[in-house]
């Protein structure tokens, strides 16, 4: 697969998952909940913001910093969420964040 084809596949995957996430409802009972000092609503909003900005033209250095902060937060809280729907919701967010981050890593040769 050429680099251009790989980018198109990656972009399509990110867009499909983003649309799926946009249709999902926020996990009931988790508004205002902090896990290990991470506000779940803010984490959701921050990931949504960086993914939207990435799809709308790309991230600047500040956006990338927020993205890496989000990934660290997701990696911290996800193992601690014991609600199946909430874990799935935040697992999808983590996948979105990682797909976005992968677009900014150098391609392996």
JOGICOR-V534221 format. One record per pair of residues at least 6 apart in sequence whose ideal C-beta (glycine too) atoms are under 7 Angstrom apart, sorted by the first residue. I is the first residue (numbers start at 0). J is the second residue. If there is no record, write none. Layout:
<<I	J> <I	J>>
This chain:
<<2	106> <9	98> <9	101> <9	102> <12	98> <13	54> <13	98> <13	99> <14	54> <16	91> <16	94> <16	95> <16	98> <17	50> <17	54> <17	95> <20	91> <20	92> <20	95> <23	88> <25	43> <26	82> <26	84> <26	85> <26	88> <29	39> <29	85> <30	40> <31	40> <32	39> <34	76> <34	79> <34	80> <35	75> <35	76> <35	79> <37	72> <37	75> <37	76> <42	69> <42	72> <42	73> <43	92> <45	65> <45	69> <46	69> <46	92> <46	95> <46	96> <49	58> <49	62> <49	65> <49	66> <49	69> <49	99> <50	95> <50	99> <52	58> <52	62> <53	99> <53	102> <58	66> <63	103> <66	96> <66	99> <66	100> <69	96> <70	96> <70	97> <70	100> <73	89> <73	92> <73	93> <73	96> <76	89> <77	86> <77	89> <77	90> <77	93> <80	86> <80	89>>
